[in-house]
Amino acid sequence: MIKHIPSLEKLIRQLQHVPYLASKNLYRVASHFLSSDQKSIDQLCRAIIEAKEKVKPCKNCFNWTQTSDLCAICADSKRDRSSICVVETWHDLLAIERTQDYDGLYHVLGGSLCPLEGVGPDDLTVDAFLTRIDDGIKEVIFATNPTPEGEATASFVASKLEGASLLVSRLASGIPIGYSLEQMDRVTIHKAIAGRRPF
């Protein structure tokens, strides 16, 4: 039926490229857009274009920033600069920040190792992370997701730190296997950070 509505078919095809948008919701989202008033659609489009043009990765940790080369966390002199929490994505960073239990720095890898999908070490910010390890860093906390890919990524990066005089730790149990940090509630993440263990 949709083949007889070329513009709607084109919209659905574009929505199929949006990660995390379940296929069963594609038609609902498309219907929402079509039912919205023109002003709302224009505002959405302008917001997407503006964000794409102005938001960029922090040159230090690869969190998102807009006003300078450093994100708000890296630029904050009150943060503990002796620890770096390594996460896969920006959403994972936000999940930890919401707990207000960690006041150190971060490093966003940009994903996890996944050979089946062609994602290797060169596709992540591993090298940039390693250049941040100096005498001022006392602890590296791995907060990659408890999935096979996340565990493999943490193990790979940790192997690059062998010989360095610092504490390498991992989030403690409390996060169910197969779930991502952004799906967890504050209490679960709080317990995982508070009970982190050596890697």
PEURJO-V75158 format. One line per field, one symbol per residue. phi: phi as a letter, one per 30 degrees, with the letter a starting at -180 (. if undefined). psi: psi as a letter, one per 40 degrees, with the letter a starting at -180 (. if undefined). burial: 1 if it has 9 or more other C-alpha atoms within 8 Angstrom, else 0. A space follows every 50 residues. Layout:
phi = ???
psi = ???
burial = ???
This chain:
phi = .dddbedddddddddddddicdedcedddedddddddedddddddddddd dddcdbdddcciddbbdadcddddddddddccbbccbdbdddedddeddh cbbccbbcdikbdaedcicceddccddddddddbdddcbccdbdddcedd ddddddddddcejddadcbbeddkcddjccddcddedddeddddcdbed
psi = ddeegddddddddddeehiehideedddddddddeiiddddddddddddd ddddhiihedeeiiiddadiidddeheeiheeihhhididdddddddddf eheaiihhdeaihgddeehadeeifdddddeehadehdihhhfiifiddd dddddddddeeheigihhiiiiidhiheiideeiidddddddddfiii.
burial = 00000001101100110000100001000100000000001000000000 00001011001111110011100100001011111111110111111010 10011111110111000011000111001100000011111111111011 1111001100000000011111101000111001010111111011000
